[in-house]
């Protein structure tokens, strides 16, 4: 009888513990990985999308999300793929809707219990409360690479972009501002700068970007701003320098890529995941989490070009970077289409 009573008491105590755990507030219990899907119009190795994919994969490796994705989705198929993921039980969908803004919002309206975090040129709309927007506001880092470019170029810089949309324009304009600012303070060395600006009309066409860059080099460019893949290949083949964008490609171009403006999507992604799990996700602009002071962007290490960039330029870079982080210097956000000069 004693053994039975002891066993029975242990079972009751265990049952009570289970009930107590069930009564804990949700935030105090271990959460299941959030089901997340990525829908991308280009391959995941493409610069911009690769940063989203990298952040999601890191969260998956940490056990915080259950992440799946589909790449190379045509704009005409994009709404269908969104719907398929929404129907599958995914709680957060991340992607880019620059070419399907209205269609994506219609899908989000049909699935109010699914959160959509979308790269977009348009503002968040409170009438679609479950769709938040973001963009890579890495103008801070782009500005710093412009200072370096101004120091490394003799005054003719070629710039190859995908499309003249705000996401691209603001980075090019910030880069140009950095180059001009450095040259304005070193006129005895380099009195001015000429920019050649061209857009290839594609997010992923390395051969076309390369040919466009070749034309700029033939027109006197001695440094290229590689907003698109293919530009650094042209620079390498013709023996000119390049500045990278979004990712660090110096390992592939050790004698070509001087510096890069890096985008870190982790702050943006982590904020969205936390909001979904807390039930507070709503229409908002997550672009601010790409700012340098939020940890969303940075200047890549100079690596092979350490000690090769003029000291005057690196001193200005250090001063401006510190001022950006403490809020005493603000890089302007200019979404207007940049022009050749």
Sine and cosine of phi, psi and omega as CSV:
sin_phi,cos_phi,sin_psi,cos_psi,sin_omega,cos_omega
0.00,0.00,-0.61,0.79,-0.01,-1.00
-0.89,0.45,-0.70,0.72,0.00,-1.00
-0.88,0.47,-0.67,0.74,0.01,-1.00
-0.88,0.47,-0.70,0.72,-0.03,-1.00
-0.89,0.46,-0.67,0.74,-0.01,-1.00
-0.90,0.44,-0.69,0.73,0.00,-1.00
-0.90,0.44,-0.70,0.72,-0.01,-1.00
-0.88,0.48,-0.67,0.74,0.01,-1.00
-0.89,0.45,-0.64,0.77,0.02,-1.00
-0.89,0.45,-0.63,0.77,0.01,-1.00
-0.91,0.42,-0.66,0.75,0.01,-1.00
-0.90,0.45,-0.66,0.75,0.01,-1.00
-0.91,0.42,-0.67,0.74,0.01,-1.00
-0.90,0.44,-0.68,0.74,0.02,-1.00
-0.88,0.47,-0.63,0.78,0.03,-1.00
-0.90,0.43,-0.60,0.80,0.01,-1.00
-0.90,0.43,-0.65,0.76,0.03,-1.00
-0.89,0.46,-0.70,0.72,0.01,-1.00
-0.89,0.45,-0.61,0.79,-0.01,-1.00
-0.91,0.41,-0.65,0.76,0.03,-1.00
-0.89,0.46,-0.64,0.77,0.01,-1.00
-0.91,0.42,-0.43,0.90,-0.03,-1.00
-1.00,0.08,-0.12,0.99,0.00,-1.00
-0.91,0.42,0.56,-0.83,0.11,-0.99
-0.83,0.55,0.53,-0.85,-0.08,-1.00
-0.84,0.55,-0.61,0.79,-0.05,-1.00
-0.92,0.40,-0.31,0.95,-0.02,-1.00
-1.00,-0.08,-0.07,1.00,0.04,-1.00
-0.98,-0.22,0.48,-0.88,0.05,-1.00
-0.89,0.46,0.76,-0.65,-0.03,-1.00
-1.00,-0.02,0.58,-0.82,0.10,-1.00
-0.93,0.36,0.51,-0.86,0.06,-1.00
-0.83,0.56,0.71,-0.70,0.00,-1.00
-0.96,0.27,0.74,-0.68,0.02,-1.00
-0.98,0.22,0.89,-0.47,-0.06,-1.00
-0.81,-0.59,0.62,-0.78,0.07,-1.00
-0.79,-0.61,0.59,-0.81,0.10,-1.00
-0.93,-0.38,0.72,-0.69,0.03,-1.00
-0.83,-0.56,0.90,-0.43,-0.15,-0.99
-0.81,-0.59,0.63,-0.78,-0.02,-1.00
-1.00,0.07,-0.11,0.99,-0.03,-1.00
-0.73,-0.68,0.14,-0.99,0.06,-1.00
-0.90,0.44,0.48,-0.88,-0.04,-1.00
-0.94,0.35,-0.18,0.98,0.08,-1.00
-1.00,0.10,-0.15,0.99,0.07,-1.00
-0.88,0.47,0.61,-0.79,-0.17,-0.99
-0.73,0.69,-0.87,0.49,-0.15,-0.99
-0.88,0.47,-0.79,0.62,-0.04,-1.00
-0.92,0.38,-0.52,0.85,-0.03,-1.00
-0.86,0.51,-0.51,0.86,-0.02,-1.00
-0.96,0.29,-0.58,0.82,0.09,-1.00
-0.91,0.41,-0.75,0.67,-0.03,-1.00
-0.87,0.50,-0.68,0.74,-0.01,-1.00
-0.88,0.47,-0.70,0.71,0.00,-1.00
-0.90,0.44,-0.67,0.74,0.00,-1.00
-0.92,0.39,-0.65,0.76,0.02,-1.00
-0.91,0.41,-0.59,0.80,0.04,-1.00
-0.90,0.43,-0.67,0.74,0.03,-1.00
-0.92,0.39,-0.57,0.82,0.05,-1.00
-0.91,0.41,-0.70,0.71,0.00,-1.00
-0.88,0.47,-0.51,0.86,0.02,-1.00
-0.99,0.14,-0.07,1.00,0.03,-1.00
0.99,0.15,0.22,0.98,-0.05,-1.00
-1.00,0.01,-0.42,0.91,0.01,-1.00
-0.69,-0.72,0.40,-0.91,0.17,-0.99
-0.95,-0.30,0.98,-0.20,-0.22,-0.98
-0.94,-0.34,0.75,-0.66,0.14,-0.99
-0.72,-0.69,0.29,-0.96,-0.05,-1.00
-0.44,-0.90,0.33,-0.95,0.12,-0.99
-0.75,-0.66,0.77,-0.64,-0.03,-1.00
-0.93,-0.38,0.18,-0.98,0.03,-1.00
0.84,0.55,0.66,0.76,0.01,-1.00
-1.00,0.02,0.85,-0.52,0.03,-1.00
-0.92,0.39,0.48,-0.88,0.01,-1.00
-0.83,0.57,-0.59,0.81,-0.02,-1.00
-0.92,0.39,-0.42,0.91,0.00,-1.00
-0.99,-0.13,-0.17,0.98,-0.15,-0.99
-0.85,0.53,-0.76,0.66,0.01,-1.00
-0.85,0.52,-0.64,0.77,0.00,-1.00
-0.88,0.47,-0.70,0.72,-0.01,-1.00
-0.92,0.40,-0.62,0.78,0.08,-1.00
-0.85,0.53,-0.72,0.69,-0.02,-1.00
-0.90,0.45,-0.65,0.76,-0.01,-1.00
-0.88,0.47,-0.68,0.74,0.04,-1.00
-0.92,0.38,-0.65,0.76,0.01,-1.00
-0.88,0.48,-0.62,0.78,0.01,-1.00
-0.94,0.33,-0.40,0.92,-0.09,-1.00
-0.99,0.15,-0.09,1.00,0.02,-1.00
0.98,-0.18,0.12,0.99,0.06,-1.00
-0.91,0.42,0.64,-0.77,-0.03,-1.00
-0.98,-0.18,-0.35,0.94,0.03,-1.00
-0.63,-0.78,0.79,-0.61,0.07,-1.00
-0.89,-0.46,0.77,-0.64,0.01,-1.00
-0.86,-0.50,0.58,-0.81,-0.01,-1.00
0.01,-1.00,-0.39,-0.92,0.00,-1.00
-0.68,-0.74,0.77,-0.64,-0.12,-0.99
-0.85,-0.53,0.48,0.87,-0.05,-1.00
-0.83,0.56,-0.52,0.86,-0.02,-1.00
-0.98,-0.19,-0.04,1.00,-0.05,-1.00
-0.64,-0.77,0.72,0.70,-0.09,-1.00
-0.83,0.56,-0.82,0.58,-0.09,-1.00
-0.93,0.38,-0.68,0.74,-0.02,-1.00
-0.88,0.47,-0.64,0.77,0.00,-1.00
-0.91,0.41,-0.62,0.78,0.02,-1.00
-0.92,0.39,-0.55,0.84,0.06,-1.00
-0.92,0.40,-0.65,0.76,0.05,-1.00
-0.89,0.45,-0.73,0.69,-0.01,-1.00
-0.86,0.52,-0.61,0.79,0.02,-1.00
-0.89,0.46,-0.56,0.83,-0.01,-1.00
-0.97,0.23,-0.26,0.97,-0.03,-1.00
-0.76,-0.65,0.95,0.32,-0.09,-1.00
-0.90,0.43,-0.30,0.95,-0.01,-1.00
-1.00,-0.02,0.02,1.00,0.04,-1.00
-0.94,-0.33,0.70,-0.72,0.04,-1.00
-1.00,-0.03,0.69,-0.72,0.01,-1.00
-0.88,-0.48,0.85,-0.52,0.06,-1.00
-0.91,-0.42,0.97,-0.26,-0.21,-0.98
-0.83,-0.56,0.73,-0.68,0.16,-0.99
-0.90,0.43,0.80,-0.61,-0.14,-0.99
-0.41,-0.91,0.48,-0.88,0.09,-1.00
-1.00,-0.02,-0.14,0.99,-0.04,-1.00
-0.98,-0.19,0.39,-0.92,0.02,-1.00
-0.96,0.28,0.30,-0.95,0.10,-1.00
-0.90,0.44,0.54,-0.84,-0.06,-1.00
-0.86,-0.50,0.89,-0.46,-0.05,-1.00
-0.89,0.45,-0.33,0.94,0.04,-1.00
-0.96,0.28,-0.22,0.97,0.11,-0.99
-0.84,-0.54,0.97,0.26,-0.18,-0.98
-0.91,0.41,-0.26,0.96,-0.02,-1.00
-0.99,-0.16,0.20,0.98,0.06,-1.00
-0.86,-0.50,0.92,-0.38,0.06,-1.00
-0.97,-0.25,0.43,-0.90,-0.04,-1.00
-0.89,-0.45,0.32,-0.95,0.10,-0.99
-0.46,-0.89,0.17,-0.99,0.12,-0.99
-0.36,-0.93,0.27,-0.96,-0.01,-1.00
-1.00,0.01,1.00,0.07,0.05,-1.00
-0.98,0.18,0.95,0.30,-0.02,-1.00
-0.95,-0.30,0.55,0.84,0.01,-1.00
-0.88,0.48,-0.47,0.88,0.02,-1.00
-0.87,0.50,-0.79,0.62,-0.01,-1.00
-0.93,0.36,-0.59,0.81,0.02,-1.00
-0.89,0.46,-0.64,0.77,0.04,-1.00
-0.86,0.50,-0.70,0.72,-0.01,-1.00
-0.90,0.43,-0.62,0.78,0.04,-1.00
-0.92,0.38,-0.47,0.88,0.06,-1.00
-0.90,0.43,-0.63,0.77,0.05,-1.00
-0.86,0.50,-0.71,0.71,0.01,-1.00
-0.90,0.44,-0.66,0.75,0.02,-1.00
-0.89,0.46,-0.66,0.75,0.01,-1.00
-0.87,0.48,-0.51,0.86,0.01,-1.00
-0.99,0.15,-0.44,0.90,-0.09,-1.00
-0.99,-0.11,-0.25,0.97,-0.02,-1.00
-0.99,-0.13,0.47,-0.88,0.09,-1.00
-1.00,0.10,-0.09,1.00,0.10,-0.99
0.78,-0.63,0.12,0.99,0.03,-1.00
-0.76,-0.64,0.96,-0.27,-0.09,-1.00
-0.90,-0.43,0.77,-0.64,0.04,-1.00
-0.99,-0.15,0.64,-0.77,-0.04,-1.00
-0.75,-0.66,0.87,-0.49,-0.03,-1.00
-0.90,-0.43,0.88,-0.48,0.00,-1.00
-0.89,-0.45,0.13,-0.99,0.03,-1.00
-0.99,0.15,-0.95,0.31,0.05,-1.00
-0.76,-0.65,0.51,-0.86,0.04,-1.00
-0.99,0.16,0.90,0.43,0.05,-1.00
-0.95,-0.30,0.26,-0.96,-0.07,-1.00
-0.77,0.64,-0.68,0.73,-0.05,-1.00
-0.85,0.53,-0.59,0.81,0.02,-1.00
-1.00,0.05,-0.70,0.72,-0.07,-1.00
-0.84,0.53,-0.70,0.72,-0.10,-1.00
-0.91,0.42,-0.53,0.85,0.01,-1.00
-0.96,0.28,-0.66,0.75,0.04,-1.00
-0.90,0.45,-0.69,0.72,-0.01,-1.00
-0.91,0.42,-0.62,0.78,0.03,-1.00
-0.92,0.40,-0.65,0.76,0.05,-1.00
-0.87,0.50,-0.73,0.68,0.00,-1.00
-0.89,0.46,-0.62,0.79,0.01,-1.00
-0.90,0.43,-0.64,0.77,0.02,-1.00
-0.90,0.45,-0.68,0.73,0.01,-1.00
-0.90,0.45,-0.69,0.73,-0.01,-1.00
-0.91,0.41,-0.64,0.77,-0.02,-1.00
-0.89,0.46,-0.66,0.75,0.02,-1.00
-0.91,0.41,-0.71,0.70,-0.05,-1.00
-0.92,0.40,-0.51,0.86,0.04,-1.00
-0.90,0.43,-0.48,0.88,0.00,-1.00
-1.00,-0.06,-0.01,1.00,-0.02,-1.00
-0.67,-0.74,0.71,0.71,-0.10,-1.00
-0.89,0.45,-0.45,0.89,0.00,-1.00
-0.93,0.36,-0.35,0.94,0.03,-1.00
-1.00,-0.07,-0.72,0.70,-0.06,-1.00
-0.56,-0.83,0.98,-0.19,-0.14,-0.99
-0.94,0.34,-0.26,0.96,-0.05,-1.00
-0.12,-0.99,0.04,-1.00,-0.02,-1.00
-0.61,-0.79,0.59,-0.81,0.08,-1.00
-0.93,-0.37,0.74,-0.67,0.03,-1.00
-0.93,-0.36,0.75,-0.67,0.17,-0.98
-0.97,-0.25,0.86,-0.51,-0.09,-1.00
-0.87,-0.50,0.76,-0.65,0.02,-1.00
-0.53,-0.85,0.53,-0.85,0.04,-1.00
-0.87,-0.50,0.69,-0.72,-0.12,-0.99
-1.00,-0.05,-0.11,0.99,0.03,-1.00
0.95,0.31,0.50,0.87,0.01,-1.00
-0.38,-0.92,0.50,-0.87,0.08,-1.00
-1.00,0.04,-0.34,0.94,-0.05,-1.00
-0.49,-0.87,1.00,0.05,0.06,-1.00
-0.55,-0.84,0.96,0.29,-0.05,-1.00
-0.80,0.60,-0.66,0.75,0.01,-1.00
-0.87,0.49,-0.66,0.75,0.00,-1.00
-0.93,0.37,-0.65,0.76,0.04,-1.00
-0.89,0.45,-0.63,0.78,0.00,-1.00
-0.91,0.42,-0.71,0.70,0.01,-1.00
-0.90,0.44,-0.62,0.78,0.04,-1.00
-0.90,0.44,-0.65,0.76,0.02,-1.00
-0.92,0.40,-0.64,0.77,0.05,-1.00
-0.84,0.55,-0.70,0.72,-0.01,-1.00
-0.88,0.47,-0.61,0.79,0.02,-1.00
-0.92,0.39,-0.64,0.77,0.03,-1.00
-0.89,0.45,-0.67,0.74,0.04,-1.00
-0.89,0.45,-0.40,0.92,0.02,-1.00
-1.00,-0.08,0.25,0.97,0.15,-0.99
0.96,-0.27,-0.05,1.00,-0.02,-1.00
-0.91,0.41,0.75,-0.66,0.05,-1.00
-0.93,-0.37,0.03,1.00,0.07,-1.00
-0.46,-0.89,0.64,-0.77,-0.07,-1.00
-0.85,-0.53,0.64,-0.77,0.12,-0.99
-1.00,-0.07,0.93,-0.38,-0.13,-0.99
-1.00,-0.07,0.97,0.24,0.05,-1.00
-0.95,0.32,-0.40,0.91,-0.01,-1.00
-0.85,-0.52,0.44,-0.90,0.14,-0.99
-0.88,0.47,0.61,-0.79,0.02,-1.00
0.94,-0.35,-0.47,0.88,-0.04,-1.00
-0.93,0.37,-0.70,0.72,-0.01,-1.00
-0.91,0.41,-0.47,0.88,0.07,-1.00
-0.91,0.43,-0.68,0.74,0.03,-1.00
-0.90,0.44,-0.69,0.73,0.00,-1.00
-0.88,0.48,-0.68,0.73,0.01,-1.00
-0.88,0.47,-0.71,0.71,-0.05,-1.00
-0.92,0.40,-0.53,0.85,-0.06,-1.00
-0.98,-0.19,0.03,1.00,0.09,-1.00
0.95,0.30,0.52,0.85,0.09,-1.00
-0.92,-0.39,0.16,-0.99,-0.05,-1.00
-1.00,-0.03,0.27,-0.96,0.01,-1.00
-0.60,-0.80,0.44,-0.90,0.12,-0.99
-0.91,-0.42,0.79,-0.62,-0.05,-1.00
-1.00,0.05,0.22,-0.98,-0.07,-1.00
-0.63,-0.77,0.75,-0.66,0.10,-0.99
0.98,0.22,-0.73,0.68,0.02,-1.00
-0.81,-0.58,0.29,-0.96,0.00,-1.00
-0.99,-0.13,0.93,-0.37,-0.03,-1.00
-0.95,-0.32,0.25,0.97,-0.08,-1.00
-0.88,0.48,-0.54,0.84,0.01,-1.00
-0.86,0.51,-0.51,0.86,0.02,-1.00
-1.00,0.06,-0.37,0.93,-0.03,-1.00
-0.70,-0.71,0.90,0.43,-0.12,-0.99
-0.90,0.44,-0.41,0.91,0.00,-1.00
-0.97,-0.24,0.14,0.99,-0.13,-0.99
-0.84,-0.54,-0.80,0.60,-0.08,-1.00
-0.99,0.12,0.93,-0.36,-0.06,-1.00
-0.97,0.23,-0.73,0.68,-0.07,-1.00
-0.42,-0.91,0.27,-0.96,0.02,-1.00
-0.59,-0.81,0.54,-0.84,0.14,-0.99
-1.00,-0.05,0.89,-0.45,-0.09,-1.00
-0.99,-0.14,0.62,-0.78,0.10,-1.00
-0.96,-0.29,0.76,-0.65,0.04,-1.00
-0.90,-0.44,0.95,-0.33,-0.07,-1.00
-0.99,0.13,-0.17,0.99,-0.06,-1.00
-0.81,0.58,-0.72,0.69,0.02,-1.00
-0.86,0.51,-0.64,0.76,0.02,-1.00
-0.91,0.41,-0.75,0.66,-0.04,-1.00
-0.90,0.44,-0.71,0.70,-0.04,-1.00
-0.90,0.44,-0.62,0.79,0.04,-1.00
-0.89,0.45,-0.66,0.75,-0.02,-1.00
-0.92,0.38,-0.70,0.71,0.01,-1.00
-0.87,0.50,-0.71,0.70,0.00,-1.00
-0.88,0.47,-0.63,0.77,-0.01,-1.00
-0.92,0.39,-0.66,0.75,0.02,-1.00
-0.90,0.44,-0.71,0.70,-0.02,-1.00
-0.91,0.42,-0.52,0.85,0.00,-1.00
-1.00,0.07,-0.12,0.99,-0.03,-1.00
0.97,0.26,0.40,0.92,-0.05,-1.00
-0.91,-0.42,0.13,0.99,-0.01,-1.00
-0.91,0.42,0.73,-0.68,0.01,-1.00
-0.46,-0.89,0.08,-1.00,0.03,-1.00
-0.88,0.48,0.87,-0.49,-0.03,-1.00
-0.38,-0.92,0.25,-0.97,0.06,-1.00
-0.98,-0.22,0.95,-0.30,-0.01,-1.00
-1.00,0.07,0.08,1.00,-0.03,-1.00
-0.87,0.50,-0.48,0.88,-0.04,-1.00
-0.89,0.46,-0.39,0.92,-0.03,-1.00
-0.98,0.20,0.00,1.00,0.12,-0.99
-1.00,-0.03,-0.17,0.99,0.00,-1.00
-0.90,0.44,0.47,-0.88,-0.02,-1.00
-0.87,0.50,-0.63,0.78,-0.03,-1.00
-0.93,0.37,-0.27,0.96,0.06,-1.00
-0.99,-0.11,0.00,1.00,-0.03,-1.00
0.99,0.12,0.20,0.98,-0.05,-1.00
-1.00,0.03,-0.11,0.99,0.04,-1.00
-0.44,-0.90,0.35,-0.93,0.02,-1.00
-0.33,-0.95,0.22,-0.98,0.11,-0.99
-1.00,-0.05,0.80,-0.60,0.00,-1.00
-0.91,0.41,0.48,-0.88,0.09,-1.00
-0.85,0.53,0.55,-0.83,-0.02,-1.00
-0.94,0.34,-0.40,0.92,0.08,-1.00
0.82,0.58,-0.90,-0.44,-0.05,-1.00
-0.92,0.40,-0.25,0.97,0.00,-1.00
-0.98,-0.21,0.16,0.99,0.07,-1.00
-0.86,0.50,0.80,-0.60,-0.01,-1.00
1.00,0.09,-0.09,1.00,-0.02,-1.00
-0.99,-0.17,-0.28,0.96,0.05,-1.00
-1.00,0.06,0.72,-0.69,-0.02,-1.00
-0.76,0.65,0.67,-0.74,-0.05,-1.00
-0.85,0.53,-0.60,0.80,0.00,-1.00
-0.86,0.51,-0.65,0.76,0.00,-1.00
-0.93,0.37,-0.69,0.72,-0.04,-1.00
-0.93,0.37,-0.49,0.87,0.08,-1.00
-0.91,0.41,-0.68,0.73,0.02,-1.00
-0.92,0.40,-0.64,0.77,0.04,-1.00
-0.85,0.52,-0.73,0.68,-0.02,-1.00
-0.89,0.45,-0.67,0.75,0.01,-1.00
-0.89,0.45,-0.73,0.68,-0.05,-1.00
-0.94,0.35,-0.60,0.80,0.01,-1.00
-0.89,0.46,-0.69,0.72,0.03,-1.00
-0.90,0.44,-0.64,0.77,-0.01,-1.00
-0.94,0.35,-0.57,0.82,0.06,-1.00
-0.90,0.45,-0.69,0.72,-0.05,-1.00
-0.94,0.34,-0.55,0.84,0.00,-1.00
-1.00,-0.05,0.01,1.00,0.10,-0.99
1.00,0.06,0.06,1.00,-0.01,-1.00
-1.00,0.10,-0.18,0.98,0.08,-1.00
-0.71,-0.71,0.76,-0.65,-0.01,-1.00
-0.87,-0.49,0.80,-0.60,0.08,-1.00
-0.98,0.17,0.80,-0.60,-0.02,-1.00
-0.91,0.42,0.56,-0.83,0.07,-1.00
-0.97,-0.23,0.97,-0.25,-0.04,-1.00
-0.91,-0.42,0.96,-0.27,-0.05,-1.00
-1.00,-0.01,0.06,1.00,0.02,-1.00
-0.95,0.31,0.50,-0.86,-0.02,-1.00
-0.90,0.44,0.83,-0.55,0.03,-1.00
-0.95,0.32,0.50,-0.87,-0.05,-1.00
-0.84,-0.54,0.44,-0.90,0.10,-1.00
-0.92,0.39,0.46,-0.89,-0.01,-1.00
-0.76,-0.65,0.00,0.00,0.00,0.00
